[in-house]
């Protein structure tokens, strides 16, 4: 059972984990599709959905909260220009997760994340 476990540690220290997840979220927002391991993909999906929900609020505070999480001006600009209009009516489910197969080197399960 997973009682009390709010997130996956992904075998990183906390700063490393935050950095990896941040960089993957920025890549997802800029490229609109990425392929990574299944465990990382599930964590990225959770965080990316929260950031995309933030962009619906056009206040300066929401923009600053999104920038604090992303730390990328290019991703923030795309989030507040094209992605905000795309997801204006949608209530959630901005990111889709597809199971791709297994990685060749260590047979880790792979997943593809795509902005819907």
Secondary structure by P-SEA (a helix, b strand, c coil): cccccccccccccaaaaaaaaaaaaaaaaacccccccaaaaaaaaaaaaaaaaaaacccaaaaaaaaaacccaaaaaaaaccccccccccccccbbbbbcccccccccbbbbbbcc
